[in-house]
């Protein structure tokens, strides 16, 4: 197309290559590289998170009565008359989000800080559930006696593999409540996270303590190879009752939390005395 066709009125158009003030005003200004504005970084979440390995002290109570039902402190357990010779007291290893503690407590461990003592409130539906009237049954007294059970009001008994609270005894019948004793109650937990495990070796030693109750993890030899974990079991442990169950549970834990390992190897060594 000719310039005359571009300019039908025949006016002369000069092509000087210069930019007029009006054209300059319409063009966007270039921002100097050093003046570019960087987007602010999003703040990182504070406190503990799901998957963290922690050591925690805790005591759980019913809010209404103050009755203690769970604690890691031996003295507190004795004072509350819930002490058990079968339990090992002391801070408890927990992996947040794995359900190793009460569901409502597990969720509230997120965001806590190390060495901070807090009190958390857990509603019934996140604790032991609501009470279900259908779980209250009347059972003939003779049926319990035939199973060798002597029901006492307020006592906990086991009937056909189910735990129940004896609510009343009389007229040849016994009222059994199969609801959890703390069902329908709001729960309060006092919690202190004393440590967070960071290194793989200390995490595995924490898992050892969880499975081999009462054992000293420092007595176990531990070598982390490329594809397997090798654990030397001390001779005072591998003769203990239930050791095979503990070994299997530990192996399952390690393979779950450390996907790079393909196997867990246990070494049992008996030395000359």
C-alpha positions in Angstrom: 0.0 0.0 0.0 1.4 3.5 -0.9 1.7 6.4 1.5 -1.0 8.2 -0.4 -3.4 5.3 0.4 -2.4 5.5 4.1 -3.0 9.3 4.0 -6.1 9.8 1.8 -6.1 13.6 2.3 -2.7 13.8 0.7 -0.9 15.3 3.6 2.8 14.8 3.8 3.9 12.4 6.6 7.4 12.7 7.9 9.0 9.5 9.3 11.5 11.0 11.7 11.7 8.0 14.1 11.0 10.3 17.1 8.3 9.7 19.6 5.9 12.4 20.3 4.9 13.4 23.9 1.5 11.9 23.5 2.9 8.5 22.3 5.4 8.5 25.2 2.6 9.1 27.7 0.7 6.0 26.4 3.7 3.7 26.6 4.2 1.9 30.0 7.3 2.8 31.9 9.9 0.1 32.3 10.7 -0.6 36.0 14.4 -0.8 36.7 15.5 -4.3 37.7 16.9 -3.0 41.0 13.6 -1.3 41.7 11.4 -4.4 41.2 9.2 -5.1 44.2 9.6 -8.6 45.6 6.6 -10.5 46.9 6.7 -10.9 50.7 7.4 -14.5 51.8 4.5 -16.3 53.5 5.2 -16.7 57.2 6.1 -20.3 58.2 3.7 -22.1 60.6 5.0 -22.0 64.2 5.0 -24.8 66.7 4.8 -28.5 66.3 3.2 -30.2 63.3 1.8 -33.5 62.2 4.5 -36.2 61.8 6.8 -34.6 64.5 8.4 -37.0 67.0 8.0 -35.7 70.5 8.4 -36.6 74.2 5.4 -35.4 76.2 4.3 -35.3 79.8 0.5 -35.3 80.3 -2.3 -35.8 82.8 -5.9 -36.2 81.8 -8.9 -35.4 84.0 -12.7 -35.3 83.8 -13.6 -31.6 83.8 -16.7 -31.9 86.1 -15.1 -34.0 88.8 -11.4 -33.6 88.4 -11.0 -37.4 88.4 -7.7 -38.4 86.9 -7.8 -41.2 84.3 -4.5 -40.9 82.5 -1.0 -39.6 83.5 2.6 -40.1 82.8 3.6 -39.1 86.3 3.9 -42.0 88.8 3.2 -39.9 91.9 0.0 -38.4 90.3 -1.1 -42.0 89.5 -0.7 -43.1 93.1 -2.5 -40.1 94.4 -5.4 -40.7 92.0 -5.4 -44.4 92.9 -4.9 -45.5 89.3 -1.3 -46.7 89.6 -0.5 -49.9 87.8 2.5 -52.1 88.2 2.2 -53.1 84.6 2.8 -49.5 83.3 6.0 -47.6 82.8 5.7 -44.0 84.0 7.6 -41.1 82.5 7.4 -38.9 79.4 5.7 -40.6 76.5 6.9 -40.8 72.9 4.3 -39.5 70.5 4.2 -39.0 66.7 1.7 -36.3 66.2 -1.3 -37.4 64.1 -0.7 -41.1 64.5 -3.4 -41.7 67.1 -1.0 -42.7 69.9 -3.0 -40.5 72.3 -6.6 -39.6 72.6 -7.9 -38.2 69.2 -8.9 -34.8 70.5 -5.5 -34.4 72.3 -3.6 -35.6 69.2 -5.1 -32.8 67.1 -4.3 -30.2 69.8 -0.6 -31.1 70.0 -0.2 -29.2 66.7 1.1 -25.7 67.2 2.5 -26.3 70.7 6.0 -25.3 71.7 8.8 -27.2 73.5 8.8 -26.8 77.3 5.5 -25.0 77.3 2.9 -26.3 79.7 -0.7 -25.9 78.5 -4.2 -27.0 79.4 -6.4 -28.2 76.6 -10.1 -28.9 76.6 -11.5 -31.8 74.7 -15.3 -32.2 74.1 -16.9 -35.6 74.5 -17.2 -36.3 70.8 -13.4 -36.0 70.5 -12.7 -37.9 73.7 -14.6 -41.0 74.7 -17.8 -40.3 72.7 -21.3 -39.5 73.8 -23.2 -41.9 76.1 -25.5 -44.4 74.3 -28.5 -45.6 76.4 -28.5 -48.8 74.3 -25.2 -49.8 75.9 -26.8 -50.2 79.3 -28.1 -53.7 79.8 -29.7 -55.8 82.5 -28.1 -59.2 83.0 -29.2 -62.1 85.3 -27.0 -62.3 88.4 -26.6 -66.1 87.9 -25.1 -65.6 84.5 -22.3 -63.5 85.9 -21.7 -65.9 88.8 -21.5 -68.8 86.3 -18.6 -67.0 84.7 -16.8 -66.6 88.0 -17.7 -62.8 88.2 -18.7 -61.3 91.5 -20.3 -57.9 90.5 -19.8 -54.9 92.8 -21.5 -51.6 92.2 -19.0 -49.2 90.6 -16.6 -52.0 89.7 -15.2 -52.7 86.2 -15.8 -56.2 84.9 -15.3 -58.0 81.6 -18.1 -59.9 80.1 -17.7 -61.9 76.8 -14.7 -59.8 75.9 -16.4 -56.4 76.6 -15.6 -54.1 79.5 -18.5 -52.8 81.6 -19.2 -50.8 84.7 -21.6 -52.3 87.3 -24.3 -49.7 87.9 -26.6 -51.6 90.2 -27.1 -55.1 91.8 -30.4 -56.3 93.1 -33.4 -58.6 92.7 -31.3 -61.2 90.9 -30.3 -58.8 88.2 -27.3 -56.6 87.5 -27.2 -53.4 85.5 -24.2 -53.2 83.3 -23.0 -50.1 81.5 -20.9 -50.8 78.4 -20.3 -47.2 77.7 -16.8 -46.0 78.5 -16.6 -44.7 82.1 -15.8 -41.2 80.7 -18.3 -41.2 77.8 -20.3 -38.0 77.6 -17.7 -36.1 79.7 -15.6 -33.1 78.8 -11.9 -33.9 79.3 -9.1 -31.6 80.4 -5.4 -32.4 79.6 -2.4 -30.7 81.1 0.4 -31.2 78.6 4.1 -30.3 78.4 6.2 -31.3 75.4 9.7 -31.8 76.8 11.6 -32.7 73.6 11.3 -33.0 69.9 13.4 -35.6 68.1 15.1 -34.4 65.0 17.7 -37.0 64.0 16.9 -40.4 62.6 18.9 -42.2 65.2 17.2 -40.5 68.1 13.7 -41.1 66.5 14.4 -44.8 66.2 15.7 -45.0 69.8 12.5 -43.3 70.9 10.5 -46.0 69.0 12.6 -48.7 70.8 11.6 -47.3 74.2 7.9 -47.3 73.1 8.0 -51.0 72.1 10.4 -52.4 74.7 8.7 -50.9 77.8 11.1 -50.1 80.6 14.2 -50.8 78.5 17.2 -48.5 78.2 17.5 -47.6 74.6 21.2 -46.8 75.0 21.8 -50.5 75.6 20.6 -51.3 72.1 23.2 -51.2 69.3 21.9 -49.3 66.3 23.5 -48.9 62.9 21.7 -47.2 60.0 22.7 -48.6 56.7 21.7 -47.4 53.2 18.6 -49.7 52.9 18.2 -51.2 56.4 18.4 -50.6 60.1 20.5 -53.0 62.1 19.5 -53.3 65.8 21.5 -55.3 68.4 19.2 -56.5 71.2 20.9 -56.7 74.6 20.8 -60.1 76.3 18.8 -58.9 79.2 16.0 -58.0 76.8 15.7 -60.7 74.3 14.9 -63.3 77.0 12.0 -61.1 78.2 8.4 -62.1 77.7 6.8 -60.7 74.6 10.1 -59.8 73.0 9.1 -61.2 69.5 5.9 -59.1 69.5 8.0 -56.0 70.5 10.5 -56.7 67.7 7.8 -57.0 65.1 6.1 -53.9 66.3 9.3 -51.9 66.2 10.1 -53.1 62.7 6.7 -52.1 61.5 7.2 -48.6 63.1 10.6 -48.1 61.4 9.5 -49.2 58.0 6.4 -46.9 58.3 8.3 -43.8 59.3 11.5 -44.3 57.3 10.5 -45.2 53.7 14.1 -45.4 52.5 14.7 -48.6 54.6 13.7 -51.8 53.0 14.3 -54.1 56.0 15.0 -54.1 59.8 17.6 -56.5 61.0 17.8 -57.7 64.6 21.1 -59.1 66.0 21.1 -61.1 69.2 24.4 -61.7 70.7 25.2 -63.9 73.7 28.6 -63.3 75.3 30.6 -65.7 77.4 30.2 -65.0 81.1 
